[in-house]
C-alpha cells in the first residue's frame, strides 16, 4: 500500500527533478533557442508554469470522480497518464528539426502531465491517510513525501550523471532524452502495484452503506472554509517546495555562478538528508501533534529565509551548503505533515475532491509559478536574495491558516461522514459538519 501510493508521487517529482536540472541547459537549448540566456530561461520555466495552470481542472475532474467510484481506480488512471506524458517528452523533435512545433508539443506534454497530476497527489494522500492506523498516520503519511524526495533525488542524480558522463554537447544532442524515457518503466512498476490494490477500508465502508456522494463536486464546494485553510497553507508549501528543490539548481548556476557539478550535487545531498529524517519527523508528529511542527516550519521560513540566502551568496561552498541545508530542514518538517494533516480536514464523502481542488488551485497559482516569478523579479530588480524574500512573504501569509487549522493527530477518519450524504443538506446539518472541522 505504501509503495503503491508513493510511486505516483515519485514519478511526478522525478519529472520535475529532470526538468528543473535540465532547464538551464538542454531543455532551453533544444526548445527555446535564443541569444538571451535570461529570456531562454524564462521561456523554459514558463512552460513549467503553464503545465500548472491546468492542474486545478485535473483536480476538479479526478477528485470528485475518486469520491464517487473509489480512490484506487482513479489512481491507476493518473499514474498511467503521468508516466506516458513524461516519457513522450523524451521523443520530441527539437526546435532545429520542426521549428515552433517543438515548444508547442512540449507544452502539450506538460499540459497532459499537469492534468493527470491534478488528480494524483490528492488521491494518493487520501488513500494513504484512510489506510493508515489513526495513531500512526503521521508515520505512514510521511512515506508519500518520501516518494517525492526519492523521485526528485533520482531525477537530479540522473541528470547530473548524464551531464558528467557524456558532456554538455552530447547531453544537448540526445543525452537529455534518456531521463525522461526512464519514466516509462517506472510507470509500469507503479501501474502493476496499484492495479493489485483494494480500495481504502474507509471508502469501502462508505460504499457498502451506499453513502458515497451522488453529486461530489457540489458537496465538495460546500466545504469552502477548510478548502481555503488548505490553500493558504499550501501556498507556503509549494513556494518553498519548488523554490528549494526545483528552482535551486538553476539559481546556483545562473545567479551565484557556481559550477554545474556543484550546483547539481548540493541540492541532491540536501535531499538525501531530508530522506533520512522525514519518517522520524512524521512519527514524532504522531506524538506531539501536527500544528507544533507546522508552526515551527512556518516561523522558521519567516525568520531564516533571507539570512540563509545571504549566507549562500558568500561564494563559499560550505556557507552555501549550510544555507541550503537549513532551508531543506524547514521544508522537510512541513513535508512530513502533509498527508496526515490535510485529508483529515474533510469528511470521507468529499475528501478526495476537496483536497485535490484546494491543493491544486493553490499549487497552480503559487507553486509551479514560483521559479518563473522569482526569475522575473530577480531579472527586473537585480536583487539576488529574491527567493528568500518570496519565501518570507509566503510564510507570513500561511501563518494565519496554520493557526486556524484544527489539530488532527490521532483523530479517526472512519466516522468523518457528511450528515445526510447523498441528499440536500439543511443549514443545521451544515453547521454541524462545520463544527466537526
N, C-alpha and C positions, 0 to 999 in steps of 0.2 A: 504494500500500500504506500509506504513512504517513498520508495524508489519510483513507483509509477507516477505519484503526484509530483515529485520534484523533477522528473525527467523533462517535462514540458518547459518548466522554468529554466532548466539548464540549457535547452535548445534555444529558447528565446534570447537568453543572455549570451550564449555562445555567438549568436548572430550579431548582437550589439558589440560584443568584445572585438570580433573580427572587423566589423565596420569601423568602430572607433579607432582601432590601432592602424588600419589602413587608410583612414580618411585623409591624412596629410600627404600620403604617397600615392599608392596605386589607384585608389578609387578616384581621387581628384584628377590624376594624370590621364586615366583611361576614359572618364566620362565627362569631365569638365575642363578641357584644355584651355589654359589662359596664361597670359604673361604676368598677370597679377595674382600672386600666391594667396593674398588675403581674400580676393574675390572667389578664387577657386575653392578655398576652404569654406567660405560662407555658402557656396553652392552645394558642397558636399554635405555640410551639416543641415542645409535647407531641406535636402531630400529626406534626411533622418527626421526632421521636424514634420514634414508633410505626411510621413507614414503615421505619425501620432495623431494627426487630425481625424483620421478615420477610426481610431481606437474606440471612442465612445459609441460609434454606431455598431461596432462589434460587440461591445458590452451590452448595448440595448437589444441586440439580436440574440446572442448566445446566453446572456444571463437569465432573462425570463424563460427562454427555452429550457435551460437547465432546471429551473424551478418547476417546469411543467412535466418534462419527460425524464428527468434524472440527471445527476451530475456526470456519471460515467459515460453515457452516450455522447454527450457534448464534448467531453474531454478527449475522446477518441477522435472526433472530428477536428478539433482545434490543433492537436499535435500533428495531424496529417497535413493540414494546410500550412502550418508554420514551417515544417521541415521542407516541404516541396517548394515554397516560395523562397526560402533562403538558398536552397540548392540551385534554384533557377538563376540566381544572380551569377553563379559560377560559370554559366554557359552563355552569358550575354555577350554580344559583339561590342566592341569598343566604339568610341566616337570616331576614331580614324577609319573604321570599317563602314559604318552606316550613318554617320553624322548625328543629327539631332534625335534620331530614333533611339540611340543608345541611352541617353539620360531619360527619355520617355519610358523605355522598357524598365529601366532601373526603378523609376518612380512607381510603375505598375507593380513590380515585385514587392516593393516596400509597402505599398497600399494593401496588398493581399496579406502580407506578413502582419501589418498593423491591425487589420480587421480581425484576423484569427487570434492574435494576441489579446485583443479586447475581451475575448471570452475565456482565455486560458488562465490567467492568474486568479481571477475571481473564483473560477470553478475549482482550481487546484487548492486554493486556500480554504474554500468552503468544505471541500471533500476532506481535507486533512483535519480541519477543526471538528467536523462532525464525527470522524472516525476515532479521534484521539480520546483517551480517558480524560475526564474533566480535570483531574488533579495533575495531569502531565501534558496538558495542551500546549504549554509554552515550550517544553522539550521537543515534542513531536512537531509542532509548528515551525520550530527553528530550522528543521531539515528542508523546508521549502526554500528558504533563503540560502541554505547550504547549497542547494541546486543552483540558485542564482550565481553564487560565488564560484562554484565549480565550472559552470558554463562560461562565465566571464573570464576566469583564470585560464581555462583551456583555450578560449578564443585568443586571448592575449599572448599566451605561450606559443600557440601555433603560428600566429602572425609574426612574432619575434623570431622564432626558429626559422621560418621560411625566409625572412629578411636576411638573417645571418648566414643561412646555408647557401642561398642561391644568389644573393647580391641584389642591389636595387634595380639594375637593368632587367634581370630575369624576373624579378618579382613584378615589375611593371608589365612585362611582356605576357607571362602566363602563370607565374607562381601564385599570384593573388587569388586565382580561381580555386585552388585546392582547399583552403579553409572553408569556403562556402559550400563546396561539394561534400565535405565531411558531414554536413547536416543531414544528408540523405540516410546513411546507415544509422546515425544517432536517432533519427525519427523512426526508423524501422524498429529499433530496440524499444523505444518508448511506446510505439503503437502495439507491439507484442505484449508489453507489460500491462497496458491499460485495457486491452481487449479481454484480458483474463480477470479483470477486477469485477467484483459485485458493487452495487451502489452502496452509498453510506447507510449505516443502520438507521440513522435519524431520518433520512429521506424515505427509506423503505417502510419504516413505521408509519410515516405520514401517508404514503401511497396505499398501504393496506387499509387505512381508515378512510380512504377516498377524500383526504383533506388537502391534496395538492391544489395549488392555485389554478383557477379557471381563467382568470384574467391577470396574469402575473405582472405585466407592465403597469397596469392601472393600480394594482395593490402596492407594487413597489414604490411608486411615486407618492403614495400616502405617508411614506416614512421619510419625508424630506428632511426632517430635523437631524436624525442620526446620519443621513447621507451627507448633509452639509458639514457636520463634525468630521466625518471621514475625509471629505475633500480638503478641509483646512489642514488636517494632519498630513495627508498625502502630499500636499504642496511642498512641505519641508522634506519629506521622504524622497520625493522624486528629484527635486533640485539638488539635494546632496548626493543622492544615489548616482544620477547621471553626471553631476558635476565632478564628483570624486573619482568614480570608477570608469566612466566612458570618455569624458572630456579631458581628463588629466594627462594622458599620454601626449595628445596633440598640444596641450598647453605647455608642457615641459619642453617640447621640441621648438615650438614657434615663439612663445613669449619669453621663456627662460633660456633658450638657445642651448639646451642640453643635447648631448649626443643621442642619436636614435636608440642605441642599445641601452643606455642608462634610462632614458625616458620611457622605454618599453618595459624594462625589468623592474624598476622601482614600484610601480603600481601592482605588478604581479606579486612581489614579495609582501606588500601590504595585504593583498587579497588572501595570500596563503596564511598570514597571521589571523585574518578575520575568520577564515575557515576553521582554524584551531579553536577559537574562543566562542563561536556563535552558539553552539549547542549547550555548553556550560552556562552561558548567559541566559538562554531560553529556559534551562532548568531552574536557574536562580529566580526567574520571574514567576515560576510556579509557587515559590515560597514567599517572596516579598511583594508580589503584585506587578502588574504591567505599568501602572502610572508612575511609580518612582523611577523605573528605567526610562520611560519615555521623557519624563521631565529632565532627567539627568542629561540625556542626549540633546534635547532641545536647547536647554540653557547652555550646554557646552558649545553648541554651534553659535549661539548668540555672542558668547564671551570670547571664544577662541578662534573663530574662522579667520578674522582679519590678522591677528597676530601670527597664525600659522602660515598664512600666505606671505606675510612679511619675512618670516623665517626662511621660507622656501626660496626667496629671492636673494639670498646672501651668496649665491653662486658657490655654494659649498654642498657637496654631495650628502654629507652626514646631516646637515641642517635641513636640507630638502627632504631627506628620508624621515626625519623626526616630524616635520610639519605634516607630511602626508600620512604618517602613521597615526598621529593624533586625530586627524580628520577621519581616518578609517576606523579607529576605535569608537568614536562618537557615532559613526554611521552603523557599525555592527550592533551596537546596543539597541538601536531602533529597529534594525532588520530582524533581530531575534524576536521581536514582539508582534510583528505584523499579522501573521497567520493565526495567532492565538487571540489577538485583540479585536481586529476589525470584523470578522464574521460574527462574533458574539454580540455585536451591536444590533443584530436584526433577527426577527422571528424566522423559523425554518421555511415557511411558505415563500418568502421573498428574499431569502438570504443571498442566494447566488446573484440574482438580478440587482439587488440594492448594492451589494459590494461591487459588482462588475461595473455598474453605471457610475457610481460615485468615484471609484478608483480611476476609471479610465477617462472620465471628464477632467479630473484634476491632473492626471498624467499627461493628457493631451495638451492642456493649457500650460503646464509648468515643467513637466519632465523632459519630454523629447525636445522642447524648445530651448532648454537651458543652455546647451552648447552654442546654439545659434545666437541667442540673446547675449550671452556673456561675450562671445567673439565680437558681435556687432558693437556692444557697448565699449569694449576694450579698444577696438579699432577706432571708434569715434572719439574717445576721451584720452586714450593713451595710458589709462590707469591700469597697471598690471595686477593689482590686487582685486580686480573686479570680481573674480569668483568668490573671494572672501566676503565682499560687500553683499553680493547676491545671496549667499548662504545665511549671512547675518539677518538680512531683511526677511528671508523665509522663516527663520527661527522665531522672530518677533511676531509674525502673523500666526504661526502654528501653535504658539504657546497658549493662546486662548482656547481653541478646540480641545487641546490636550487636557487643560484644566477642567473643561466641561464634560469630558468623557467619563462614563461610569467605569468603575473597576470591574473587570470581567474575569479575573483569575479565580479559578475554582468553580465558576458558575456552570450549571448544566445547560446544554443545548437541546436536550431531548424535550423539555417542556416548553420551549420557546415557539409557540404556535399562535398565529393570529386568531383572536376570538371570532367565531362565525366565519371560518375560512370558506371561500368559495361563494359567499353571499355578500350583499351590500352591507357595509359596516355602519352601525349607528354612531353618533357622536360620542355616546357613552363608551362604546367599545374602543373607539379610537383613543379616548383619554386613558382608558385602562391599559392599552398597549403602550402608549407613551410613558405611562408610569413605570411599566416594566423595564423600559430602557434607562 
